[in-house]
């Protein structure tokens, strides 16, 4: 892959209107602004990240997480650009590196817009609704292609983000958000179809978006390594690293605010990213602060800065492999041992003390019941639209979702489009209304 091809401001759906002239804002800056002002992005403010949405204590939701990932991603991309300029002085394509901060920042903003309500458990609930059997599943499996069926049983927020960005919903313009090819490609962490999802169930595009992704990959010079599997756009490594940094470190900070982890525990975890004199200096900085939240905030900022530097060094040192599509794994996993060990300890703590905490499990249980009920009701309505309850329910589905399409796969995808776009509060409210636990004006 080549940087001068990988960085393209051509817009999906607006190719014939492509204007190479310079404007006050670059097309990549326009992408960023377009995402900030979009409805799917705003809805992230009412979607669970890990912990229940805030009561008296504010913790992260999908919106604040995405904004922080975007901030870290921009910094990391700019650090990478600085190192690449030093490695390749005088190259004619160096000017393209000026844009990678904006591209990564936009892709980071949009990386979670396909995620359903109630955190990552929402993805699992949708997948298991289809994979764990029942009358509906048996009826669907016989009518869909293997790839379409795998799209359902491995439902993936990342693939759904690509769909939200690029699909022409009813009444909307061609190309979806009509974003630049580079900003779209950098979102796709797993550039292969659901037929290659593997045990982890990860993939990057549904059958309905495969041709769109192929078009983008061809334009940007992203090679198809084997049938159905592409190399990653190099900037995807930066988007992924920014996400990894933020969710791991910020989950620790949220756990401290909720008193799941003590100040002493968090200080020990986060100071582990430093050694020798640097660690002593960092701990002295902590000692100058009396407020525990300020102590944790100080450490968090230091750790993020250290991880950004480490990931930028790793990217620059392995640029050739990344451009060849041969770089294994993610940037975080290849950092120097002290950073990897400290990150791993944070991950182990998160699994044992955060993700299994009563507050998180309660949300997962409630979310599972709500999403399962909504999926069943809406899928039955899509399959049997002439039933009385189906006709009533279909009236509540927004017009942009083609739930009355002739094609069965399109109808089921419209159910997924509707459910995955819901906020936690909307899903709960609809569940209450459909189960008659809440009635208008009562």
Residue pairs with C-beta under 8 A, 6 or more apart in sequence:
1 220
1 221
1 222
1 223
1 231
1 233
1 234
1 323
1 324
1 325
2 93
2 221
2 323
3 93
3 96
3 97
3 323
4 92
4 93
4 96
5 220
5 221
6 96
6 182
6 220
6 221
6 222
6 233
6 234
6 235
7 96
7 97
7 99
7 100
7 103
7 182
8 180
8 181
8 182
8 219
8 220
9 18
9 20
9 26
9 27
9 28
9 99
9 180
9 181
9 182
10 18
10 180
10 181
10 219
11 17
11 18
11 27
11 175
11 178
11 179
11 180
11 181
12 166
12 175
12 176
12 177
12 178
12 179
12 180
12 181
12 184
12 212
12 216
13 168
13 173
13 174
13 175
13 176
13 178
14 174
14 175
14 178
25 33
26 99
26 102
27 180
28 99
28 102
28 103
28 106
28 180
28 182
28 183
29 102
31 102
31 103
31 106
31 179
31 180
31 183
32 102
32 105
32 106
32 109
34 177
34 179
35 41
35 106
35 109
35 110
35 177
35 179
36 109
38 113
38 177
40 113
40 164
40 421
41 63
41 66
41 109
41 110
41 113
42 63
43 421
43 423
44 61
44 62
44 63
44 65
44 66
44 112
44 113
45 61
45 62
45 63
45 64
46 53
46 61
46 423
46 424
46 425
46 426
47 61
47 62
47 63
47 115
47 116
47 117
47 118
47 119
47 423
47 424
48 61
48 62
48 117
48 118
48 119
48 363
48 367
48 424
49 59
49 60
49 61
49 62
49 64
49 65
49 119
49 247
50 59
50 60
50 119
50 247
50 251
50 254
50 354
50 355
50 360
51 59
51 60
51 254
51 258
51 359
51 360
51 363
52 359
52 360
52 362
52 363
53 61
53 424
53 425
54 61
57 257
57 258
58 257
59 254
59 257
59 258
60 68
60 250
60 251
60 254
62 112
62 115
65 112
65 246
65 247
65 250
66 108
66 109
66 110
66 111
66 112
66 113
67 109
68 246
68 250
69 108
69 109
69 111
69 239
69 242
69 243
69 246
70 105
70 106
70 108
70 109
70 242
71 105
72 108
72 242
72 245
72 246
72 304
72 308
73 104
73 105
73 107
73 108
73 238
73 239
73 242
73 243
74 101
74 102
74 104
74 105
74 108
75 308
76 104
76 238
76 241
76 242
76 308
76 311
76 312
77 100
77 101
77 103
77 104
77 105
77 235
77 238
78 100
78 101
79 308
79 309
79 312
80 100
80 238
80 312
80 315
80 316
81 97
81 98
81 100
81 101
82 312
83 312
83 313
83 315
83 316
84 94
84 97
84 316
84 319
85 94
85 97
87 316
87 319
88 94
99 182
100 235
100 238
103 180
103 182
103 183
103 186
103 235
104 186
104 235
104 238
104 239
104 242
106 179
106 183
107 183
107 186
107 187
107 235
107 236
107 239
108 239
108 242
108 243
110 161
110 164
110 165
110 183
110 187
111 158
111 161
111 187
111 189
111 239
111 243
112 157
112 161
113 161
113 164
113 165
114 157
114 158
114 159
114 160
114 161
114 162
114 163
114 164
114 420
115 122
115 123
115 157
115 160
115 161
115 420
116 122
116 123
116 125
116 126
116 157
116 160
116 371
116 419
116 420
116 422
117 367
117 370
117 371
117 422
117 423
117 424
117 426
117 427
118 125
118 363
118 364
118 366
118 367
118 368
118 370
118 371
118 424
118 427
119 360
119 363
119 364
119 367
120 157
121 363
121 364
121 367
121 368
122 367
122 371
122 420
123 155
123 156
123 157
125 367
125 368
125 371
125 372
125 375
126 155
126 371
126 375
126 416
126 419
126 420
127 152
127 153
127 154
127 155
127 201
129 137
129 371
129 372
129 375
129 376
129 379
130 137
130 140
130 149
130 152
130 153
130 155
131 137
131 152
131 153
136 376
136 379
136 380
136 383
139 383
140 149
140 152
140 379
140 383
140 408
140 412
141 149
143 408
144 152
144 408
144 409
144 412
145 207
145 409
146 195
147 193
147 194
147 195
147 207
148 207
148 409
150 193
150 194
150 195
150 197
150 203
151 159
151 194
151 206
151 207
152 412
152 416
154 194
154 197
154 201
154 202
154 203
155 416
156 190
156 194
156 197
156 201
156 202
156 203
156 204
157 420
158 187
158 188
158 189
158 190
158 202
158 203
158 204
159 190
159 194
159 203
159 204
159 205
159 206
159 209
160 206
160 416
160 420
161 187
162 184
162 187
162 188
162 204
162 205
162 206
162 209
162 212
162 213
163 205
163 206
163 208
163 209
163 413
163 417
164 176
164 177
164 421
165 176
165 177
165 179
165 184
165 187
166 175
166 176
166 177
166 179
166 184
166 209
166 212
167 176
167 208
167 209
167 417
168 174
168 175
168 176
169 176
169 400
169 401
169 402
169 417
170 399
170 400
170 401
170 402
171 399
171 400
172 400
181 216
181 219
181 220
182 220
182 233
182 235
184 216
185 216
185 217
185 220
185 222
185 233
185 235
185 236
186 233
186 235
186 236
186 238
186 239
187 236
187 239
188 204
188 205
188 213
188 232
188 233
188 236
189 202
189 204
189 232
189 236
189 239
189 240
190 202
190 203
190 204
191 204
191 205
191 213
191 217
191 222
191 229
191 230
191 231
191 232
191 233
191 236
192 203
192 204
192 228
192 229
192 230
193 203
193 204
193 205
193 207
193 210
193 228
193 229
194 203
194 206
194 207
195 228
196 203
196 228
196 229
197 203
204 213
205 212
205 213
206 413
207 409
208 409
208 410
208 413
213 230
214 224
216 222
217 223
217 224
217 230
220 233
222 230
222 231
222 232
222 233
222 325
223 230
223 231
223 325
224 230
225 231
225 325
230 325
231 324
231 325
232 322
232 325
234 319
234 322
234 323
237 315
237 322
237 327
237 330
237 331
238 311
238 315
238 331
240 330
240 331
241 307
241 311
241 330
241 331
241 332
244 330
244 331
244 332
245 304
245 307
245 308
245 311
245 332
246 304
248 343
248 346
248 347
248 350
249 270
249 300
249 303
249 304
249 307
249 346
250 300
251 350
251 354
252 261
252 266
252 269
252 270
252 300
252 346
252 349
252 350
252 354
253 266
253 296
253 297
253 300
255 261
255 266
255 350
255 353
255 354
255 357
256 262
256 263
256 266
256 292
256 293
256 296
257 293
258 359
260 353
260 354
260 357
260 359
261 269
261 349
261 353
261 354
263 292
263 295
263 296
265 349
266 296
266 299
267 283
267 286
267 295
267 296
267 299
269 342
269 345
269 346
269 349
270 296
270 299
270 300
270 302
270 303
270 342
270 346
271 279
271 282
271 283
271 286
271 299
272 338
272 341
272 342
272 345
273 302
273 303
273 306
273 307
273 338
273 339
273 342
273 343
274 282
274 302
274 306
274 338
275 338
282 299
282 302
285 298
285 302
286 295
286 298
286 299
289 295
289 298
306 339
307 332
307 335
307 339
307 343
310 335
310 336
310 339
311 331
311 332
311 335
314 331
314 334
314 335
315 322
315 331
318 327
318 334
321 327
332 340
332 343
333 340
334 340
335 343
354 360
367 424
367 427
370 427
370 428
370 431
371 419
371 427
373 431
373 434
373 435
374 419
374 422
374 427
374 430
374 431
374 434
375 415
375 419
377 393
377 434
378 393
378 397
378 403
378 415
378 418
378 419
379 412
379 415
380 387
380 390
381 387
381 389
381 390
381 393
381 394
381 403
382 403
382 411
382 412
382 414
382 415
383 408
383 411
384 390
385 391
385 394
385 404
393 434
394 403
394 404
396 430
397 403
397 414
397 418
398 418
401 414
401 415
401 417
401 418
402 410
402 411
402 414
403 411
403 414
403 415
403 418
404 411
405 411
405 414
419 427
422 430
429 438
431 437
432 438
433 439
